[in-house]
């Protein structure tokens, strides 16, 4: 029997699916918020037994159809040649790696080809859709602010779930917090605790960036308060790489732009450690010292969570085919995961290092084809973040920069460069930043060419243009 929460979700999905044909952008925003609950255990994995027909897929499918119907009445957002080439290369790697896996999954993979098609092609494409649609749809300041707002809301709702299920237990030890988070977050929220730590590491900085667009002081401080809630939730995940990532992002953003906030980073870290003492113990787990008067030696296996043993094996396998790799899920299809499980008695279904995974799957060529889209996202978002001419530039650039940095930094210890659930918010923020950047450059070019009349006619600067309106209160957005 379906719970009341699931019935409410069904009703909301049906309602927004219908409303998409009147305003696809609003329903797109709803789909981003729904990502906070999509992996919850109560959410049905399929409707009427149809594979892949879950609630989020139904909503985004209707949004996509509605966008396609309505796009003929809207000005289209052109892609620059560099951005278009980077997207083609990225998508080519996804498709080719999937096809190699689909054609020859080997005896080590126990799933069906339908599983491969849904998990490694359909999912890879669908999680990029919100980013693409935000790029096309964020044609004015009101839409940009609304889109950034729903991204913050999604991460805030995830943080609330983490806190709710983990509880407030300041007496957690580091080992207890890690073990508890591994079980509870995965079982109750649906996301892996390491992925959740990465997602929230950038989310608190996104909330701060977005708060600069909020005019009313009470609402602005409410958004900034949500950043503290997100930070506290991240501390409960026990993800050490996530802790490092949060600090690294803060140092970058505060050093290059928010210098007044730089002293707040250690203050926030001390506050978190005070509230959750297990954070410091978890952070320095395996580094030795004294425990109960007993000298404890450094444990490399505990420090790296076993990566010191697995990474040399992955690198050795890469050397056998460094140019083209072995196709998607090479850690499993080559038998390397089975070897690690049998010989080292530990489970490593993937390399726990995104760059090594990409080279193992697609070779050096594949990695070189994937990196340009991330480089462009970093370059464009950094350019916006530095631009002081309008708060919307700072907010859009800061949000995208924080989330892209979160993935790229955390990828040294885990994650993946393939699209999946945990980076939907990142790709959405990247789509927003790229569109704002493209419009900013186009406005400059039009101004340089004296095309003032044409600029006035462009739809992206209608209503609450982010070139002409510095701030809009949340209530008016």
C-alpha positions in Angstrom: 0.0 0.0 0.0 1.4 3.4 -1.0 2.2 5.8 1.8 0.6 9.3 2.0 4.0 10.8 1.1 4.2 8.8 -2.1 0.6 9.7 -3.0 1.4 13.3 -2.5 4.4 12.9 -4.8 2.2 11.2 -7.4 -0.2 14.1 -7.2 2.5 16.7 -7.5 4.2 14.9 -10.4 0.9 14.6 -12.3 0.1 18.3 -11.6 3.4 19.6 -12.7 3.4 17.3 -15.7 0.1 18.8 -16.8 1.3 22.4 -16.0 4.5 21.8 -18.1 2.4 22.3 -21.2 1.5 25.8 -20.0 4.9 26.7 -18.5 7.6 24.1 -18.9 10.2 26.2 -17.0 8.2 26.0 -13.7 7.8 22.3 -14.0 11.6 22.0 -14.8 12.3 23.7 -11.5 9.9 21.3 -9.8 11.9 18.4 -11.2 15.1 19.7 -9.6 13.4 19.9 -6.2 12.1 16.3 -6.7 15.7 15.1 -7.0 15.9 15.5 -3.2 13.4 12.6 -2.8 14.0 10.6 -5.9 16.2 8.0 -4.3 14.2 7.8 -1.1 13.2 4.2 -0.3 9.5 5.0 -0.3 9.7 6.3 -3.9 8.5 3.7 -6.4 11.3 2.6 -8.8 8.8 2.0 -11.6 5.1 2.7 -12.5 2.9 -0.1 -13.7 6.0 -2.3 -13.8 7.5 -0.4 -16.8 11.3 -0.3 -16.4 12.6 3.2 -16.0 9.1 4.7 -15.6 9.7 6.3 -12.2 8.1 9.6 -11.1 11.1 11.8 -11.9 11.4 10.3 -15.4 7.7 10.9 -16.0 8.0 14.6 -15.0 11.1 15.3 -16.9 9.7 13.5 -20.0 6.7 15.8 -20.0 8.9 18.8 -19.4 11.0 17.8 -22.4 8.0 17.4 -24.7 6.4 20.7 -23.5 9.7 22.5 -24.1 9.9 21.0 -27.6 6.4 22.2 -28.4 6.9 25.7 -26.9 10.4 26.3 -28.2 9.1 27.5 -31.6 7.6 30.5 -29.9 10.8 31.4 -28.0 14.2 32.7 -29.0 16.7 29.9 -29.1 19.9 30.0 -27.2 22.8 29.5 -29.6 25.9 27.5 -28.5 29.3 28.9 -29.1 31.6 26.7 -31.2 33.9 25.8 -28.3 31.0 24.9 -26.0 29.3 22.9 -28.8 32.5 20.9 -29.5 33.1 20.2 -25.8 29.6 18.9 -25.4 29.9 16.7 -28.5 33.2 15.2 -27.2 31.7 14.6 -23.7 28.6 12.9 -25.1 30.7 10.9 -27.6 32.7 9.4 -24.7 29.5 8.5 -22.9 28.0 6.8 -25.9 31.2 4.9 -27.0 32.0 3.7 -23.5 28.4 2.5 -23.2 28.4 0.7 -26.5 31.7 -1.1 -25.7 30.2 -2.3 -22.4 26.8 -3.2 -24.0 28.5 -5.3 -26.8 30.8 -7.1 -24.5 29.8 -7.0 -20.8 32.0 -10.1 -20.2 31.1 -12.9 -17.7 32.1 -10.7 -14.7 29.0 -8.5 -15.1 25.9 -10.3 -13.9 23.2 -7.8 -15.1 21.2 -7.9 -18.3 21.7 -5.7 -21.4 18.5 -3.9 -20.5 20.1 -3.0 -17.2 23.1 -1.7 -19.1 21.0 0.3 -21.4 18.9 1.9 -18.7 21.7 2.5 -16.1 24.6 3.5 -18.4 22.9 5.2 -21.3 19.4 6.4 -20.4 20.5 7.6 -17.0 23.6 9.3 -18.4 21.4 11.3 -20.8 18.5 12.1 -18.5 20.6 13.6 -15.8 22.0 16.1 -18.3 18.6 17.3 -19.4 17.9 19.8 -16.6 21.3 21.5 -17.3 20.5 21.8 -21.0 17.0 23.1 -20.4 18.2 25.6 -17.9 20.7 26.8 -20.5 17.9 27.3 -22.9 15.3 28.7 -20.4 17.3 31.1 -18.3 16.7 34.0 -20.6 16.0 36.7 -18.0 16.8 37.6 -14.4 13.6 36.3 -12.9 14.2 32.8 -14.3 17.9 32.8 -13.3 17.0 33.7 -9.7 14.2 31.2 -9.6 16.5 28.4 -11.0 19.2 29.1 -8.5 16.7 29.2 -5.7 15.3 25.7 -6.5 18.9 24.3 -6.6 19.5 25.7 -3.1 16.1 24.3 -2.0 17.0 20.8 -3.3 20.3 20.7 -1.3 18.6 22.1 1.8 15.9 19.4 1.6 18.7 16.7 1.3 20.4 18.2 4.3 17.2 18.2 6.4 16.8 14.5 5.6 20.4 13.7 6.6 20.0 15.5 9.9 16.6 13.9 10.6 17.8 10.4 10.0 21.3 10.7 11.5 20.0 12.7 14.5 21.9 15.2 16.7 24.4 13.1 18.6 27.5 15.2 19.6 28.9 12.1 21.4 29.6 10.3 18.1 33.1 8.9 17.7 34.6 9.1 14.2 34.2 5.3 13.5 30.6 5.3 14.8 29.7 8.3 12.7 31.2 6.7 9.5 29.5 3.4 10.1 26.2 4.9 11.1 26.2 7.3 8.1 27.0 4.4 5.7 23.9 2.5 6.8 21.4 5.2 7.6 22.0 7.7 4.8 22.0 5.0 2.1 18.9 3.3 3.6 16.9 6.3 4.6 17.8 9.0 2.0 19.0 6.8 -0.8 22.3 8.4 -1.6 25.7 7.0 -0.6 27.2 9.0 2.3 30.4 9.7 0.3 28.3 11.1 -2.6 26.2 13.1 -0.2 29.3 14.6 1.4 30.5 15.8 -2.0 27.1 17.2 -2.9 26.7 19.2 0.3 30.4 20.4 0.3 29.6 22.8 -2.5 25.9 23.3 -1.6 26.6 25.5 1.4 28.6 27.9 -0.7 25.9 27.9 -3.4 23.4 29.1 -0.7 25.8 31.9 0.2 26.2 32.9 -3.4 22.4 32.9 -3.9 21.8 34.9 -0.8 23.4 38.0 -2.4 20.4 38.2 -4.7 17.9 38.4 -1.9 16.9 41.9 -1.2 14.9 41.5 2.0 17.3 41.2 4.9 15.2 38.6 6.8 15.0 36.3 3.8 18.7 36.9 3.0 19.8 35.7 6.4 17.3 32.8 6.2 19.2 31.6 3.1 22.5 32.1 4.8 21.2 30.1 7.7 20.3 27.3 5.4 24.0 27.2 4.4 24.8 26.5 8.1 22.2 23.7 8.1 23.8 22.2 5.0 27.2 22.4 6.5 26.1 20.7 9.7 24.4 17.9 7.6 27.6 17.4 5.7 29.6 17.0 8.9 27.3 14.1 9.8 28.1 12.2 6.6 31.6 11.4 7.9 33.1 11.9 4.4 36.6 13.0 4.9 37.1 14.0 1.3 34.0 16.1 1.5 35.4 18.0 4.5 38.6 18.7 2.6 36.5 19.7 -0.5 34.3 22.1 1.5 37.4 23.9 2.9 39.1 24.0 -0.5 36.1 25.6 -2.1 35.8 28.1 0.6 39.5 29.1 0.3 39.1 29.6 -3.4 35.9 31.6 -3.3 36.9 33.7 -0.3 40.4 34.4 -1.5 39.4 35.6 -5.0 36.1 37.4 -4.1 34.6 37.1 -0.6 37.7 38.1 1.3 35.7 39.4 4.3 34.4 35.9 4.8 37.9 34.3 4.9 38.1 34.4 8.7 34.8 32.6 9.0 36.1 29.4 7.5 38.1 28.4 10.6 35.3 29.7 12.8 32.8 27.5 11.0 35.2 24.5 11.2 35.7 25.0 14.9 31.9 25.3 15.5 31.3 22.0 13.6 34.0 20.2 15.5 32.5 21.5 18.8 29.0 20.3 17.9 30.1 17.0 16.4 33.5 16.0 18.0 33.6 12.9 15.8 34.4 15.0 12.8 38.0 15.7 14.0 38.4 12.0 14.9 37.1 10.9 11.6 39.3 13.4 9.7 42.5 12.2 11.3 41.5 8.5 11.4 44.6 6.3 10.9 47.2 9.0 11.5 48.4 7.5 14.8 49.0 9.3 18.1 47.7 8.1 21.4 44.4 6.5 22.3 43.7 5.8 26.0 47.4 6.1 26.8 48.4 3.6 24.1 50.6 4.7 21.2 48.9 4.0 17.9 51.0 3.8 14.7 49.9 5.3 11.4 47.7 3.1 9.3 47.9 3.8 5.6 45.0 1.4 4.8 42.7 3.3 7.2 43.9 6.7 6.1 43.1 5.9 2.4 40.2 3.5 3.1 42.1 0.8 1.2 42.9 2.9 -1.8 46.6 2.6 -1.3 46.2 -1.1 -2.2 43.7 -0.8 -5.0 45.1 2.2 -7.0 48.4 0.5 -7.9 46.3 -2.4 -9.3 44.2 0.0 -11.4 47.2 1.8 -12.7 48.8 -1.5 -13.7 45.6 -2.4 -15.6 45.6 1.0 -17.3 49.2 0.5 -18.5 48.0 -2.6 -20.5 45.7 -0.3 -22.6 46.4 3.3 -21.8 45.2 4.9 -25.1 41.6 3.6 -25.4 40.8 1.8 -22.2 38.3 -1.1 -21.8 34.9 0.5 -22.0 32.4 1.5 -19.3 32.6 -0.3 -15.9 36.1 -1.6 -16.8 36.8 -2.3 -13.1 34.2 -5.0 -13.2 34.4 -6.2 -16.8 38.1 -6.8 -16.7 37.8 -8.9 -13.5 39.7 -6.4 -11.4 36.9 -5.9 -9.0 36.6 -9.7 -8.5 40.3 -10.0 -8.0 40.3 -7.3 -5.3 37.3 -8.9 -3.6 38.9 -12.4 -3.6 42.5 -11.5 -2.8 42.2 -8.4 -0.7 38.9 -9.4 0.8 37.4 -6.0 0.2 34.7 -4.6 -2.2 35.9 -2.1 -4.8 33.4 -2.1 -7.7 35.0 1.1 -9.0 38.4 2.6 -8.6 37.3 5.3 -6.0 39.1 7.9 -8.1 37.2 9.5 -11.0 40.2 10.3 -13.2 41.6 6.8 -12.9 38.2 5.4 -13.7 37.9 7.6 -16.8 41.3 6.5 -18.1 40.6 2.8 -17.2 37.3 3.0 -19.1 38.2 5.2 -22.0 42.0 5.7 -22.0 43.9 8.9 -22.1 42.0 9.9 -25.2 38.7 9.6 -23.3 39.9 11.7 -20.4 41.1 14.4 -22.8 37.7 14.5 -24.5 35.8 14.8 -21.2 37.9 17.5 -19.5 37.1 20.4 -21.9 33.5 20.7 -20.8 34.6 21.0 -17.2 37.3 23.5 -18.2 34.8 25.7 -20.0 32.4 25.5 -17.0 35.2 26.6 -14.7 36.4 29.4 -17.0 32.9 30.8 -17.7 31.7 30.6 -14.0 35.0 32.1 -12.8 34.6 35.0 -15.3 31.0 35.6 -14.0 32.1 35.4 -10.3 34.8 38.1 -10.9 32.4 40.4 -12.7 31.2 43.1 -10.2 28.8 44.8 -12.6 25.8 42.8 -11.4 24.9 40.6 -8.5 23.4 38.0 -10.8 26.8 37.4 -12.4 28.3 36.8 -9.0 25.5 34.4 -7.9 25.3 32.4 -11.1 29.1 32.2 -11.4 29.7 31.4 -7.7 27.0 28.6 -7.6 28.4 26.9 -10.7 32.0 27.4 -9.6 31.4 25.9 -6.2 29.6 22.8 -7.5 32.1 22.1 -10.3 35.0 22.5 -7.9 33.2 20.1 -5.5 33.1 17.4 -8.1 36.6 17.9 -9.5 38.3 18.1 -6.0 36.3 15.2 -4.5 37.1 13.1 -7.7 40.6 12.6 -6.4 39.1 10.4 -3.7 35.9 9.0 -5.2 33.1 10.1 -7.5 32.8 9.8 -11.3 33.0 12.1 -14.3 29.9 10.4 -15.8 26.5 12.0 -15.3 24.5 10.6 -12.4 22.0 11.6 -9.7 24.5 13.4 -7.5 25.5 15.9 -10.1 22.1 17.0 -11.4 22.3 20.1 -9.3 25.8 20.8 -10.6 24.8 20.5 -14.3 21.8 22.7 -13.6 24.0 25.4 -12.2 26.4 25.0 -15.0 23.6 25.4 -17.6 22.5 28.6 -15.8 26.0 30.0 -15.7 26.8 29.2 -19.3 23.6 31.0 -20.4 24.2 34.0 -18.3 27.8 34.1 -19.6 26.6 33.8 -23.3 24.1 36.6 -22.8 26.6 38.8 -21.2 29.1 38.4 -24.0 26.4 38.8 -26.6 25.2 42.1 -25.0 28.8 43.4 -25.1 29.2 42.4 -28.8 25.9 44.0 -29.7 26.9 47.2 -27.8 30.3 47.2 -29.6 28.6 46.9 -32.9 26.0 49.6 -32.2 23.1 47.2 -32.4 21.1 48.8 -29.7 17.7 48.3 -31.3 18.4 44.6 -31.8 19.5 44.2 -28.2 16.3 45.8 -27.0 14.3 43.2 -28.9 16.1 40.2 -27.5 13.9 38.2 -25.2 16.6 37.3 -22.7 16.6 40.9 -21.5 12.9 41.3 -21.1 11.1 41.8 -17.8 13.6 41.5 -14.9 16.8 41.6 -17.0 19.9 40.6 -15.1 21.7 43.4 -16.8 19.3 46.2 -15.8 17.9 45.0 -12.4 20.5 44.5 -9.7 18.4 42.8 -7.1 15.0 41.2 -6.8 13.4 40.0 -3.6 12.6 36.3 -3.4 8.9 37.2 -3.0 8.9 39.0 -6.3 10.8 36.4 -8.2 
